[in-house]
Amino acid sequence: MRKVVVSKGLQGALLAAYTALLLGATLVVEGRPGVRTNLVPFDDVARIAQQAGRSGFLNARALLAVAGLLGNLALFAAWGFLAWKLVDGRDRPRLRTHLEVAFLGLVLSVGIETVQFFLPTRAADVNDVFWNTVGAIVGAVAAHLHASIELDWA
């Protein structure tokens, strides 16, 4: 089996490229005019439960809300994975790495939502900050569990 080693420089380039892609997807892509800002924590979960209570989880509104929530988790899980791989080191305490990735994910998400607050076709949502941060933590945990990257072309 051949082991593929990804240098810190390449890890940094991958994280920078993914961050740019993330910023482009959340700030540059135009949304619809008249969207509203949501500052009510866990309003998204309440809406999903309400929609599911009315007509089950398999209705379009509930599925769309769940897809949005899972999208925030997935986007930042990939970011958290790359960030953890970059920040982690041999003599570095793992807890410190996890806390830094969670904090940086929080800062990135707050930054995105702050900019979206001022854009006319984007909506800021406090719940996005929560789910993005959870996604970064999930990605960091996945990176921690994934001790090394090995590709087998056999």
VMD Tcl script that builds the backbone (N, CA, C; Angstrom):
set m [mol new atoms 462]
animate dup $m
set s [atomselect $m all]
$s set {name element resname resid chain x y z} {
  {N N MET 1 A 0.844 -1.172 0.000}
  {CA C MET 1 A 0.000 0.000 0.000}
  {C C MET 1 A 0.896 1.243 0.000}
  {N N ARG 2 A 0.555 2.200 -0.803}
  {CA C ARG 2 A 1.320 3.431 -0.908}
  {C C ARG 2 A 0.619 4.524 -0.115}
  {N N LYS 3 A 1.355 5.237 0.693}
  {CA C LYS 3 A 0.805 6.302 1.525}
  {C C LYS 3 A 0.998 7.639 0.819}
  {N N VAL 4 A -0.055 8.435 0.766}
  {CA C VAL 4 A 0.003 9.759 0.163}
  {C C VAL 4 A 0.141 10.781 1.285}
  {N N VAL 5 A 1.189 11.571 1.240}
  {CA C VAL 5 A 1.425 12.591 2.249}
  {C C VAL 5 A 1.036 13.944 1.666}
  {N N VAL 6 A 0.166 14.646 2.369}
  {CA C VAL 6 A -0.281 15.972 1.936}
  {C C VAL 6 A 0.435 16.998 2.807}
  {N N SER 7 A 1.287 17.810 2.185}
  {CA C SER 7 A 2.090 18.781 2.935}
  {C C SER 7 A 1.210 19.864 3.555}
  {N N LYS 8 A 1.750 20.536 4.569}
  {CA C LYS 8 A 1.018 21.631 5.216}
  {C C LYS 8 A 0.718 22.745 4.205}
  {N N GLY 9 A 1.642 22.971 3.284}
  {CA C GLY 9 A 1.404 23.996 2.261}
  {C C GLY 9 A 0.207 23.662 1.394}
  {N N LEU 10 A 0.117 22.402 0.968}
  {CA C LEU 10 A -1.018 21.978 0.157}
  {C C LEU 10 A -2.301 21.982 0.982}
  {N N GLN 11 A -2.203 21.591 2.262}
  {CA C GLN 11 A -3.371 21.640 3.141}
  {C C GLN 11 A -3.882 23.072 3.264}
  {N N GLY 12 A -2.950 24.019 3.415}
  {CA C GLY 12 A -3.340 25.432 3.495}
  {C C GLY 12 A -3.982 25.915 2.211}
  {N N ALA 13 A -3.435 25.485 1.078}
  {CA C ALA 13 A -4.001 25.877 -0.219}
  {C C ALA 13 A -5.401 25.289 -0.394}
  {N N LEU 14 A -5.590 24.032 0.012}
  {CA C LEU 14 A -6.915 23.411 -0.071}
  {C C LEU 14 A -7.924 24.135 0.815}
  {N N LEU 15 A -7.500 24.478 2.040}
  {CA C LEU 15 A -8.398 25.198 2.955}
  {C C LEU 15 A -8.732 26.583 2.397}
  {N N ALA 16 A -7.739 27.280 1.858}
  {CA C ALA 16 A -7.983 28.611 1.281}
  {C C ALA 16 A -8.924 28.523 0.083}
  {N N ALA 17 A -8.713 27.530 -0.774}
  {CA C ALA 17 A -9.577 27.364 -1.946}
  {C C ALA 17 A -11.010 27.029 -1.526}
  {N N TYR 18 A -11.151 26.138 -0.552}
  {CA C TYR 18 A -12.489 25.778 -0.095}
  {C C TYR 18 A -13.164 26.960 0.596}
  {N N THR 19 A -12.407 27.731 1.364}
  {CA C THR 19 A -12.965 28.923 2.020}
  {C C THR 19 A -13.441 29.917 0.969}
  {N N ALA 20 A -12.659 30.101 -0.091}
  {CA C ALA 20 A -13.073 31.003 -1.175}
  {C C ALA 20 A -14.344 30.499 -1.847}
  {N N LEU 21 A -14.420 29.193 -2.062}
  {CA C LEU 21 A -15.621 28.600 -2.640}
  {C C LEU 21 A -16.824 28.805 -1.716}
  {N N LEU 22 A -16.615 28.610 -0.432}
  {CA C LEU 22 A -17.659 28.803 0.568}
  {C C LEU 22 A -18.143 30.249 0.594}
  {N N LEU 23 A -17.209 31.185 0.564}
  {CA C LEU 23 A -17.568 32.607 0.549}
  {C C LEU 23 A -18.318 32.963 -0.728}
  {N N GLY 24 A -17.867 32.419 -1.848}
  {CA C GLY 24 A -18.553 32.681 -3.113}
  {C C GLY 24 A -19.975 32.147 -3.092}
  {N N ALA 25 A -20.147 30.954 -2.568}
  {CA C ALA 25 A -21.483 30.342 -2.536}
  {C C ALA 25 A -22.426 31.073 -1.593}
  {N N THR 26 A -21.891 31.660 -0.530}
  {CA C THR 26 A -22.765 32.281 0.469}
  {C C THR 26 A -22.896 33.792 0.313}
  {N N LEU 27 A -21.967 34.419 -0.395}
  {CA C LEU 27 A -22.019 35.878 -0.495}
  {C C LEU 27 A -22.214 36.396 -1.919}
  {N N VAL 28 A -21.662 35.722 -2.894}
  {CA C VAL 28 A -21.706 36.230 -4.263}
  {C C VAL 28 A -22.940 35.740 -5.005}
  {N N VAL 29 A -23.315 34.492 -4.791}
  {CA C VAL 29 A -24.492 33.942 -5.463}
  {C C VAL 29 A -25.711 34.741 -5.027}
  {N N GLU 30 A -26.435 35.240 -6.007}
  {CA C GLU 30 A -27.561 36.115 -5.691}
  {C C GLU 30 A -28.789 35.318 -5.274}
  {N N GLY 31 A -29.392 35.752 -4.201}
  {CA C GLY 31 A -30.628 35.141 -3.722}
  {C C GLY 31 A -31.816 35.888 -4.296}
  {N N ARG 32 A -32.940 35.724 -3.659}
  {CA C ARG 32 A -34.140 36.419 -4.140}
  {C C ARG 32 A -34.355 37.696 -3.326}
  {N N PRO 33 A -34.857 38.755 -3.959}
  {CA C PRO 33 A -35.126 40.000 -3.226}
  {C C PRO 33 A -36.215 39.800 -2.179}
  {N N GLY 34 A -36.133 40.557 -1.104}
  {CA C GLY 34 A -37.166 40.539 -0.084}
  {C C GLY 34 A -37.014 39.440 0.948}
  {N N VAL 35 A -35.868 38.779 0.985}
  {CA C VAL 35 A -35.668 37.754 2.003}
  {C C VAL 35 A -35.569 38.423 3.364}
  {N N ARG 36 A -35.892 37.668 4.411}
  {CA C ARG 36 A -35.908 38.278 5.733}
  {C C ARG 36 A -34.804 37.714 6.621}
  {N N THR 37 A -34.358 38.559 7.524}
  {CA C THR 37 A -33.362 38.164 8.503}
  {C C THR 37 A -34.056 37.462 9.658}
  {N N ASN 38 A -33.423 36.416 10.187}
  {CA C ASN 38 A -33.994 35.680 11.312}
  {C C ASN 38 A -33.009 35.714 12.480}
  {N N LEU 39 A -33.441 36.296 13.576}
  {CA C LEU 39 A -32.615 36.366 14.774}
  {C C LEU 39 A -33.194 35.540 15.924}
  {N N VAL 40 A -34.128 34.631 15.615}
  {CA C VAL 40 A -34.749 33.782 16.624}
  {C C VAL 40 A -34.012 32.442 16.655}
  {N N PRO 41 A -33.317 32.152 17.756}
  {CA C PRO 41 A -32.578 30.881 17.833}
  {C C PRO 41 A -33.504 29.669 17.724}
  {N N PHE 42 A -33.064 28.688 16.968}
  {CA C PHE 42 A -33.744 27.410 16.762}
  {C C PHE 42 A -35.126 27.549 16.132}
  {N N ASP 43 A -35.376 28.662 15.478}
  {CA C ASP 43 A -36.619 28.854 14.742}
  {C C ASP 43 A -36.729 27.830 13.608}
  {N N ASP 44 A -35.589 27.467 13.021}
  {CA C ASP 44 A -35.602 26.495 11.927}
  {C C ASP 44 A -36.078 25.125 12.402}
  {N N VAL 45 A -35.645 24.709 13.567}
  {CA C VAL 45 A -36.074 23.422 14.121}
  {C C VAL 45 A -37.576 23.467 14.440}
  {N N ALA 46 A -38.032 24.587 14.980}
  {CA C ALA 46 A -39.461 24.741 15.289}
  {C C ALA 46 A -40.295 24.696 14.006}
  {N N ARG 47 A -39.806 25.322 12.932}
  {CA C ARG 47 A -40.536 25.293 11.656}
  {C C ARG 47 A -40.595 23.887 11.080}
  {N N ILE 48 A -39.485 23.143 11.185}
  {CA C ILE 48 A -39.470 21.765 10.687}
  {C C ILE 48 A -40.466 20.925 11.473}
  {N N ALA 49 A -40.462 21.058 12.788}
  {CA C ALA 49 A -41.398 20.298 13.628}
  {C C ALA 49 A -42.839 20.685 13.311}
  {N N GLN 50 A -43.092 21.969 13.105}
  {CA C GLN 50 A -44.440 22.440 12.784}
  {C C GLN 50 A -44.908 21.878 11.444}
  {N N GLN 51 A -44.037 21.947 10.433}
  {CA C GLN 51 A -44.383 21.419 9.109}
  {C C GLN 51 A -44.610 19.912 9.171}
  {N N ALA 52 A -43.759 19.214 9.895}
  {CA C ALA 52 A -43.893 17.763 10.012}
  {C C ALA 52 A -45.166 17.400 10.774}
  {N N GLY 53 A -45.532 18.215 11.753}
  {CA C GLY 53 A -46.752 17.966 12.508}
  {C C GLY 53 A -47.995 18.126 11.664}
  {N N ARG 54 A -47.932 19.049 10.718}
  {CA C ARG 54 A -49.092 19.292 9.858}
  {C C ARG 54 A -49.287 18.184 8.834}
  {N N SER 55 A -48.216 17.854 8.124}
  {CA C SER 55 A -48.381 16.900 7.016}
  {C C SER 55 A -47.238 15.905 6.903}
  {N N GLY 56 A -46.526 15.666 7.974}
  {CA C GLY 56 A -45.458 14.675 7.960}
  {C C GLY 56 A -44.148 15.235 7.413}
  {N N PHE 57 A -43.098 14.468 7.628}
  {CA C PHE 57 A -41.773 14.920 7.203}
  {C C PHE 57 A -41.589 14.887 5.692}
  {N N LEU 58 A -42.436 14.183 4.983}
  {CA C LEU 58 A -42.246 14.040 3.557}
  {C C LEU 58 A -42.984 15.097 2.736}
  {N N ASN 59 A -43.205 16.272 3.322}
  {CA C ASN 59 A -43.773 17.356 2.524}
  {C C ASN 59 A -42.634 18.267 2.074}
  {N N ALA 60 A -42.882 19.020 1.034}
  {CA C ALA 60 A -41.827 19.802 0.396}
  {C C ALA 60 A -41.198 20.831 1.330}
  {N N ARG 61 A -41.984 21.522 2.115}
  {CA C ARG 61 A -41.442 22.561 3.001}
  {C C ARG 61 A -40.545 21.973 4.096}
  {N N ALA 62 A -40.988 20.886 4.688}
  {CA C ALA 62 A -40.178 20.250 5.735}
  {C C ALA 62 A -38.882 19.710 5.152}
  {N N LEU 63 A -38.966 19.067 3.994}
  {CA C LEU 63 A -37.758 18.529 3.363}
  {C C LEU 63 A -36.802 19.635 2.946}
  {N N LEU 64 A -37.328 20.733 2.463}
  {CA C LEU 64 A -36.485 21.869 2.076}
  {C C LEU 64 A -35.788 22.466 3.300}
  {N N ALA 65 A -36.505 22.574 4.400}
  {CA C ALA 65 A -35.908 23.103 5.632}
  {C C ALA 65 A -34.819 22.167 6.159}
  {N N VAL 66 A -35.075 20.870 6.126}
  {CA C VAL 66 A -34.070 19.902 6.567}
  {C C VAL 66 A -32.862 19.941 5.636}
  {N N ALA 67 A -33.096 20.075 4.341}
  {CA C ALA 67 A -31.992 20.149 3.378}
  {C C ALA 67 A -31.125 21.378 3.644}
  {N N GLY 68 A -31.740 22.504 3.976}
  {CA C GLY 68 A -30.975 23.712 4.294}
  {C C GLY 68 A -30.122 23.531 5.534}
  {N N LEU 69 A -30.701 22.914 6.546}
  {CA C LEU 69 A -29.972 22.649 7.787}
  {C C LEU 69 A -28.800 21.702 7.528}
  {N N LEU 70 A -29.050 20.615 6.803}
  {CA C LEU 70 A -27.996 19.653 6.491}
  {C C LEU 70 A -26.938 20.263 5.561}
  {N N GLY 71 A -27.370 21.176 4.698}
  {CA C GLY 71 A -26.415 21.861 3.819}
  {C C GLY 71 A -25.427 22.696 4.614}
  {N N ASN 72 A -25.929 23.421 5.612}
  {CA C ASN 72 A -25.032 24.202 6.471}
  {C C ASN 72 A -24.053 23.290 7.202}
  {N N LEU 73 A -24.557 22.169 7.709}
  {CA C LEU 73 A -23.687 21.212 8.394}
  {C C LEU 73 A -22.612 20.676 7.444}
  {N N ALA 74 A -23.021 20.266 6.259}
  {CA C ALA 74 A -22.083 19.650 5.314}
  {C C ALA 74 A -21.026 20.633 4.822}
  {N N LEU 75 A -21.450 21.857 4.478}
  {CA C LEU 75 A -20.485 22.856 3.993}
  {C C LEU 75 A -19.392 23.119 5.020}
  {N N PHE 76 A -19.784 23.257 6.256}
  {CA C PHE 76 A -18.792 23.574 7.285}
  {C C PHE 76 A -18.100 22.325 7.835}
  {N N ALA 77 A -18.686 21.141 7.656}
  {CA C ALA 77 A -17.983 19.917 8.049}
  {C C ALA 77 A -16.754 19.730 7.164}
  {N N ALA 78 A -16.911 19.965 5.874}
  {CA C ALA 78 A -15.756 19.877 4.975}
  {C C ALA 78 A -14.712 20.920 5.353}
  {N N TRP 79 A -15.162 22.128 5.667}
  {CA C TRP 79 A -14.231 23.192 6.078}
  {C C TRP 79 A -13.526 22.804 7.378}
  {N N GLY 80 A -14.282 22.284 8.351}
  {CA C GLY 80 A -13.713 21.884 9.633}
  {C C GLY 80 A -12.703 20.757 9.485}
  {N N PHE 81 A -12.966 19.826 8.582}
  {CA C PHE 81 A -12.035 18.729 8.317}
  {C C PHE 81 A -10.707 19.290 7.811}
  {N N LEU 82 A -10.777 20.159 6.805}
  {CA C LEU 82 A -9.554 20.746 6.236}
  {C C LEU 82 A -8.827 21.622 7.251}
  {N N ALA 83 A -9.585 22.386 8.028}
  {CA C ALA 83 A -8.965 23.268 9.028}
  {C C ALA 83 A -8.255 22.448 10.099}
  {N N TRP 84 A -8.879 21.372 10.557}
  {CA C TRP 84 A -8.261 20.538 11.594}
  {C C TRP 84 A -6.965 19.921 11.084}
  {N N LYS 85 A -6.996 19.415 9.848}
  {CA C LYS 85 A -5.793 18.811 9.267}
  {C C LYS 85 A -4.660 19.831 9.185}
  {N N LEU 86 A -4.990 21.080 8.838}
  {CA C LEU 86 A -3.965 22.115 8.730}
  {C C LEU 86 A -3.416 22.511 10.096}
  {N N VAL 87 A -4.278 22.704 11.070}
  {CA C VAL 87 A -3.871 23.219 12.379}
  {C C VAL 87 A -3.203 22.141 13.234}
  {N N ASP 88 A -3.592 20.890 13.055}
  {CA C ASP 88 A -3.076 19.807 13.895}
  {C C ASP 88 A -1.572 19.617 13.691}
  {N N GLY 89 A -0.911 19.235 14.760}
  {CA C GLY 89 A 0.518 18.943 14.713}
  {C C GLY 89 A 0.864 17.825 15.678}
  {N N ARG 90 A 2.070 17.291 15.562}
  {CA C ARG 90 A 2.483 16.153 16.394}
  {C C ARG 90 A 2.415 16.433 17.886}
  {N N ASP 91 A 2.982 17.547 18.310}
  {CA C ASP 91 A 3.058 17.847 19.739}
  {C C ASP 91 A 1.942 18.771 20.203}
  {N N ARG 92 A 0.968 18.963 19.375}
  {CA C ARG 92 A -0.121 19.887 19.680}
  {C C ARG 92 A -1.251 19.160 20.418}
  {N N PRO 93 A -1.755 19.721 21.507}
  {CA C PRO 93 A -2.883 19.088 22.211}
  {C C PRO 93 A -4.123 19.038 21.316}
  {N N ARG 94 A -4.741 17.879 21.239}
  {CA C ARG 94 A -5.907 17.689 20.365}
  {C C ARG 94 A -7.080 18.583 20.773}
  {N N LEU 95 A -7.291 18.736 22.069}
  {CA C LEU 95 A -8.393 19.577 22.533}
  {C C LEU 95 A -8.211 21.009 22.045}
  {N N ARG 96 A -6.985 21.505 22.104}
  {CA C ARG 96 A -6.711 22.863 21.625}
  {C C ARG 96 A -7.035 22.986 20.136}
  {N N THR 97 A -6.667 21.980 19.359}
  {CA C THR 97 A -6.962 21.995 17.926}
  {C C THR 97 A -8.470 22.021 17.690}
  {N N HIS 98 A -9.209 21.198 18.425}
  {CA C HIS 98 A -10.672 21.180 18.277}
  {C C HIS 98 A -11.280 22.529 18.651}
  {N N LEU 99 A -10.839 23.102 19.739}
  {CA C LEU 99 A -11.378 24.401 20.169}
  {C C LEU 99 A -11.061 25.496 19.158}
  {N N GLU 100 A -9.855 25.489 18.611}
  {CA C GLU 100 A -9.496 26.508 17.622}
  {C C GLU 100 A -10.307 26.367 16.342}
  {N N VAL 101 A -10.505 25.149 15.879}
  {CA C VAL 101 A -11.304 24.945 14.664}
  {C C VAL 101 A -12.750 25.366 14.913}
  {N N ALA 102 A -13.307 25.013 16.063}
  {CA C ALA 102 A -14.681 25.426 16.387}
  {C C ALA 102 A -14.777 26.950 16.437}
  {N N PHE 103 A -13.799 27.596 17.085}
  {CA C PHE 103 A -13.806 29.055 17.186}
  {C C PHE 103 A -13.658 29.702 15.806}
  {N N LEU 104 A -12.737 29.200 14.995}
  {CA C LEU 104 A -12.547 29.769 13.658}
  {C C LEU 104 A -13.777 29.546 12.779}
  {N N GLY 105 A -14.429 28.390 12.922}
  {CA C GLY 105 A -15.677 28.145 12.198}
  {C C GLY 105 A -16.768 29.114 12.623}
  {N N LEU 106 A -16.846 29.383 13.926}
  {CA C LEU 106 A -17.797 30.359 14.456}
  {C C LEU 106 A -17.516 31.753 13.899}
  {N N VAL 107 A -16.259 32.155 13.904}
  {CA C VAL 107 A -15.885 33.487 13.408}
  {C C VAL 107 A -16.191 33.610 11.914}
  {N N LEU 108 A -15.852 32.578 11.138}
  {CA C LEU 108 A -16.139 32.602 9.704}
  {C C LEU 108 A -17.640 32.697 9.463}
  {N N SER 109 A -18.426 31.921 10.196}
  {CA C SER 109 A -19.870 31.938 10.014}
  {C C SER 109 A -20.480 33.271 10.419}
  {N N VAL 110 A -20.042 33.826 11.546}
  {CA C VAL 110 A -20.543 35.147 11.970}
  {C C VAL 110 A -20.186 36.204 10.918}
  {N N GLY 111 A -18.988 36.106 10.376}
  {CA C GLY 111 A -18.584 37.047 9.315}
  {C C GLY 111 A -19.484 36.945 8.096}
  {N N ILE 112 A -19.768 35.727 7.669}
  {CA C ILE 112 A -20.643 35.516 6.511}
  {C C ILE 112 A -22.038 36.066 6.788}
  {N N GLU 113 A -22.591 35.736 7.933}
  {CA C GLU 113 A -23.945 36.192 8.258}
  {C C GLU 113 A -24.007 37.707 8.426}
  {N N THR 114 A -22.939 38.310 8.935}
  {CA C THR 114 A -22.899 39.773 9.080}
  {C C THR 114 A -22.924 40.439 7.715}
  {N N VAL 115 A -22.138 39.932 6.786}
  {CA C VAL 115 A -22.145 40.500 5.430}
  {C C VAL 115 A -23.507 40.267 4.774}
  {N N GLN 116 A -24.065 39.074 4.945}
  {CA C GLN 116 A -25.377 38.788 4.358}
  {C C GLN 116 A -26.468 39.712 4.902}
  {N N PHE 117 A -26.321 40.142 6.133}
  {CA C PHE 117 A -27.300 41.054 6.735}
  {C C PHE 117 A -27.428 42.338 5.922}
  {N N PHE 118 A -26.322 42.783 5.319}
  {CA C PHE 118 A -26.317 44.042 4.576}
  {C C PHE 118 A -26.551 43.866 3.082}
  {N N LEU 119 A -26.653 42.651 2.596}
  {CA C LEU 119 A -26.908 42.414 1.178}
  {C C LEU 119 A -28.410 42.317 0.932}
  {N N PRO 120 A -28.918 42.999 -0.093}
  {CA C PRO 120 A -30.369 43.032 -0.305}
  {C C PRO 120 A -30.982 41.696 -0.730}
  {N N THR 121 A -30.194 40.800 -1.323}
  {CA C THR 121 A -30.762 39.534 -1.790}
  {C C THR 121 A -30.295 38.342 -0.960}
  {N N ARG 122 A -29.719 38.601 0.192}
  {CA C ARG 122 A -29.282 37.525 1.083}
  {C C ARG 122 A -29.927 37.733 2.447}
  {N N ALA 123 A -30.100 36.673 3.204}
  {CA C ALA 123 A -30.711 36.768 4.521}
  {C C ALA 123 A -29.743 36.264 5.579}
  {N N ALA 124 A -29.609 37.033 6.634}
  {CA C ALA 124 A -28.808 36.591 7.775}
  {C C ALA 124 A -29.697 35.751 8.677}
  {N N ASP 125 A -29.122 34.694 9.243}
  {CA C ASP 125 A -29.899 33.811 10.110}
  {C C ASP 125 A -29.004 33.324 11.232}
  {N N VAL 126 A -29.408 33.584 12.467}
  {CA C VAL 126 A -28.628 33.178 13.626}
  {C C VAL 126 A -28.495 31.652 13.681}
  {N N ASN 127 A -29.478 30.942 13.166}
  {CA C ASN 127 A -29.428 29.487 13.161}
  {C C ASN 127 A -28.336 28.959 12.236}
  {N N ASP 128 A -28.063 29.680 11.145}
  {CA C ASP 128 A -26.968 29.287 10.260}
  {C C ASP 128 A -25.640 29.302 11.007}
  {N N VAL 129 A -25.452 30.284 11.875}
  {CA C VAL 129 A -24.213 30.351 12.664}
  {C C VAL 129 A -24.096 29.104 13.534}
  {N N PHE 130 A -25.180 28.724 14.176}
  {CA C PHE 130 A -25.160 27.539 15.032}
  {C C PHE 130 A -24.832 26.288 14.220}
  {N N TRP 131 A -25.577 26.035 13.135}
  {CA C TRP 131 A -25.380 24.815 12.355}
  {C C TRP 131 A -24.034 24.809 11.651}
  {N N ASN 132 A -23.554 25.976 11.206}
  {CA C ASN 132 A -22.223 26.042 10.603}
  {C C ASN 132 A -21.151 25.671 11.619}
  {N N THR 133 A -21.276 26.177 12.832}
  {CA C THR 133 A -20.301 25.865 13.881}
  {C C THR 133 A -20.357 24.384 14.246}
  {N N VAL 134 A -21.553 23.841 14.344}
  {CA C VAL 134 A -21.685 22.397 14.602}
  {C C VAL 134 A -21.040 21.612 13.459}
  {N N GLY 135 A -21.241 22.063 12.233}
  {CA C GLY 135 A -20.618 21.411 11.083}
  {C C GLY 135 A -19.101 21.436 11.163}
  {N N ALA 136 A -18.527 22.581 11.567}
  {CA C ALA 136 A -17.071 22.675 11.716}
  {C C ALA 136 A -16.576 21.704 12.784}
  {N N ILE 137 A -17.323 21.574 13.863}
  {CA C ILE 137 A -16.953 20.636 14.930}
  {C C ILE 137 A -17.034 19.195 14.417}
  {N N VAL 138 A -18.079 18.865 13.684}
  {CA C VAL 138 A -18.223 17.521 13.120}
  {C C VAL 138 A -17.055 17.219 12.181}
  {N N GLY 139 A -16.690 18.187 11.353}
  {CA C GLY 139 A -15.556 17.996 10.450}
  {C C GLY 139 A -14.251 17.803 11.193}
  {N N ALA 140 A -14.060 18.562 12.277}
  {CA C ALA 140 A -12.848 18.422 13.084}
  {C C ALA 140 A -12.789 17.051 13.739}
  {N N VAL 141 A -13.915 16.581 14.233}
  {CA C VAL 141 A -13.955 15.248 14.855}
  {C C VAL 141 A -13.659 14.175 13.800}
  {N N ALA 142 A -14.225 14.323 12.619}
  {CA C ALA 142 A -13.956 13.360 11.541}
  {C C ALA 142 A -12.476 13.360 11.172}
  {N N ALA 143 A -11.868 14.529 11.116}
  {CA C ALA 143 A -10.440 14.619 10.799}
  {C C ALA 143 A -9.602 13.983 11.898}
  {N N HIS 144 A -10.001 14.181 13.138}
  {CA C HIS 144 A -9.291 13.588 14.263}
  {C C HIS 144 A -9.367 12.060 14.202}
  {N N LEU 145 A -10.548 11.548 13.894}
  {CA C LEU 145 A -10.730 10.104 13.799}
  {C C LEU 145 A -9.996 9.516 12.595}
  {N N HIS 146 A -9.819 10.328 11.586}
  {CA C HIS 146 A -9.142 9.903 10.372}
  {C C HIS 146 A -7.662 10.231 10.514}
  {N N ALA 147 A -6.930 9.356 11.165}
  {CA C ALA 147 A -5.533 9.619 11.555}
  {C C ALA 147 A -4.637 9.967 10.374}
  {N N SER 148 A -4.802 9.333 9.248}
  {CA C SER 148 A -3.970 9.640 8.090}
  {C C SER 148 A -4.765 9.341 6.828}
  {N N ILE 149 A -4.356 9.969 5.758}
  {CA C ILE 149 A -5.021 9.751 4.474}
  {C C ILE 149 A -4.189 8.772 3.666}
  {N N GLU 150 A -4.787 7.642 3.356}
  {CA C GLU 150 A -4.115 6.645 2.539}
  {C C GLU 150 A -5.016 6.296 1.369}
  {N N LEU 151 A -4.441 6.300 0.181}
  {CA C LEU 151 A -5.187 5.947 -1.009}
  {C C LEU 151 A -4.658 4.614 -1.543}
  {N N ASP 152 A -5.537 3.687 -1.804}
  {CA C ASP 152 A -5.144 2.371 -2.323}
  {C C ASP 152 A -5.689 2.233 -3.737}
  {N N TRP 153 A -4.812 2.178 -4.697}
  {CA C TRP 153 A -5.193 2.077 -6.102}
  {C C TRP 153 A -5.071 0.639 -6.607}
  {N N ALA 154 A -5.087 -0.325 -5.712}
  {CA C ALA 154 A -4.878 -1.739 -6.089}
  {C C ALA 154 A -6.004 -2.293 -6.902}
}
mol reanalyze $m
mol bondsrecalc $m
mol representation Tube
mol addrep $m
